Amino acid sequence: MPHSILIKIATGIAAAALLLSCSILEGSASREPEAAAPETFDAVRTLEDPRVEEIISLRSVRMQLETTFPGKAPNRTLISIDAEGNQKIELTVPRADEDADAAEENILEIFVIGGTAYSRMGRDGPAAADPSQENALHGILYGPYGPGMWLMLLPKDALTSAGTETKGGFETERYSIRGSVEEGTVQGEIWLDKQTGSLIGADLSVSESLFSAEGSGAGGTVSIILTVEKAEIPEITLS
């Protein structure tokens, strides 16, 4: 599949995932990239990269993904995985309403417990069964707001070994990244666990034009930062 088509498809999916909390609430407004909002992450289910697949198989870890567009507050995703593989995902998106307090945020919480998914708006109240979110973590990591898709699109020679480093409790190999995708660039650093090859960290700068419609004039840089650390995660429940 051509890179441009893959980017357009995945951009719409990631936008929908991260903006779902905005679109449901009254008075909310979409943030870029603008795209039709599919109801599930299923369309990116077939994307696979061993470095990203290993993240999903990790246990007793805490992750944070922060994606920031020029001049915008960051979109932040907090992920906890307990010793049994249960997941809690908190998507935080600043409100885009002109009259809203700049500090006000929309929050969507997703729980995947024993393979069954649940979701709720905010941090309180009951979570309802939500089968559409069973693959939420996969969609978040592989969408363009995460590192997975960009690593898949880059050629192998875009990565250069930069030594070793202890990061998040893992012994890692560090790589510098600089490569081209379509008319844009992706550069930064990633960290891979020596033992499993799992992506443990990423600090990427991606051309804003890759997230925007052709001719939009977007000329800035989007920051994508992923951190993964070993942690004692209490058993995840619907609370």
N, C-alpha and C positions, 0 to 999 in steps of 0.2 A: 504494500500500500504506500503511495507517495507520502512523503513527510508532511506536506501541506494539508492533505486530507486528514491524516492522523491527528495533527495539531488541532484542526477545527473541531473534529469530533470530541476529542478529549477535553478541549477547552470548555465546550458546552457542558460536558458532564461534570467537570470539576467546579465550574461556576455554580451549577445547580446544587451540588453537594454543600458547598460553603455558604451559599446564599439562601438555603432552604429556610433557615430561621428568620431571615428578613422577609421573604416572600409570603410567609404564612401570617405574620403579624400585620394588623391593620396599620396603614400609614407607612409601611416600610417601602424602601426603594432599592432597586438593583444597583450593584456595584459592578465595575468592569471586571472581566470582559462581559459584554452583553451577549446573551445567547438564550435560545429556547431551553426551558428547564425540563429535562427528562426526569421521570419519577424514581429511577433506580440507578445504581452503579453498574448494572449488568453489562452495559456496552463496553466497559473496559475490562471485563472479567477475563478476556483471553490474552491481555497483555501480561507477559511474564519476563522477568529478569532475575537470575539467581541471587543477585545482590539484594534485591527488594523482597523476593520470596522468603529469604532467610529472616528478614525482619519480622514478618508475619508469624513465623514459627518460634520466635523468641518467647521466653517466659520470665516472669518477675522483672519486668522492665517498665520504665516510664519514658515517654517520648514527648517532644514538643516540635511542632512544625509551625513556622512563622513566615508568612508571605506578605511582602510589602510592595505596593505600587508607589511610584513617585508622588509625593505630596499627599498620600493617604495614610490613615492609621492601619496598622497591620491586621491581617486575618490570622487568627491564632487557633491552632488545634492541639489539644492536650489529650494524650492517649496513655492509658494504663492497661497492662496485661498482667494478670495474676499467675500464680504457679500452675493453675489448671488450664490456662489459655483463654479465660474469660476476659472480655474487653470492655472498657469504658472509654468513650470518645466524647470530648466536649469541643464543639465547634463554636468559636466566638467571632462574630462579625460586627464591627462598629456600625451603628445606624447611619444611614445616608440621608435621612430626612433633614431638610434645611432648618427646621424649627427644633430639632432634637438636640439635647445636650451632647456636646462632642464626646463626653466620657461615657455616654449610654451605649450599651452593647446588646445585641441579640445573641442568645445562647441556645443551641440545640444539643441535647445530650442523647447519645446512642449507647445502648448496652447490648452486648452479644454474650449471652450466658448459655452454656451448654449447646451452642450452635443456633439458639433462637434469639432473634433481634427484637429490641424494644426501643422506643424513642419517646422523648418529651421535650417540650419547650421550657427553657429555664432549668433551674436546679432543684425545684420543689414540685410536689404533686406526683400523681401516679404516672408511670411509664406504660404506654400501650404497646402491645405486640405490633411489630412493624417488619414483616418479612423483606421489604424492599431494602432494608439496611444490613442484611446479613453479610454483604461484601463491602461494607462501607470503608473499612481500613484499606482494602485493596484499591478501591477507587480513589481514595485520598492520596495514597502514596504514588500511584501511577498517573494521576491527573497532572496537568501542567502547573498547578499550585504546589505540587510536591516534586521530589527529585527524580522519580522513577522514569517518566517518559523522556526527560531530557537525557538521562544516561543511556537509554536505549537508542536515541536518535544520533548520539555522538559516535564518530568513528573511534576505533580502539586507539589510534595514535593521538587522540585528543587528551589521553591520560598519561601523565609522567610521574614516575615514582618519586616521592619526596621524603622518604625515610619512614621511621616507625614512631609511634606515640601511644601512650596510655590515655584512653579517652572513655569517660563514662564507666570506668571499671573494666574495660575491654583492652586487650593488647591489639593494636591496629596497625595496618599499613596505610600510610597517608599518600594521597595522589593529588597533584595539581592538574587542573582541567582548563583547557582552552581549545574551543572548537567552533565550527560554524554550523548553523541549522537554517536552511533556506537563506533569507537575507539578513539573518541576525546572528548573534554570537552567544555562547554559553561559556562562562569561565568561573573559576573558583577552586574549591578543594573538596575532596571527599575522604572519608576514613572507612576502611574495611576491616572487619574482625579477622585476625590472622587465622583463627581456627576454623571458622565457618564461611568466611567470605561475606558475611552479612554487612550491609551498609549501616554503620554506626553513627555517622555524622555527615552532613553536607552543608556547604556554605557557597551557594551559587548566585551568580549575577547573570540574568537572562535579559536579552534585548526586549524592551517593552513592545516593540513592533510585532513580535511573535504572538502576542496575546490580542492584537487589535486587528480590525478590518483593514484591508489594503487601502492606502491613501489616507489613513486616519491622522498621520503626522506624529504618531507616538514615537518619541525619540529617547526616552529615558531607559532606566534599568530597573528590573524587578528583582528584589532580593528574596531568595528562598533558603531558609536556614532550618535544618533538621538536626535535632540532638536526640540521642538514645543513651540511656544510662541504666545500669543495674540498680534495682531497688527492691525493698521489701514491700510488696503490694498486698494489702489486706484482701481477703476474699471479696470479689466483686459481686454485689447483689443489687437488686432494684431498690436502692435507697439514696 
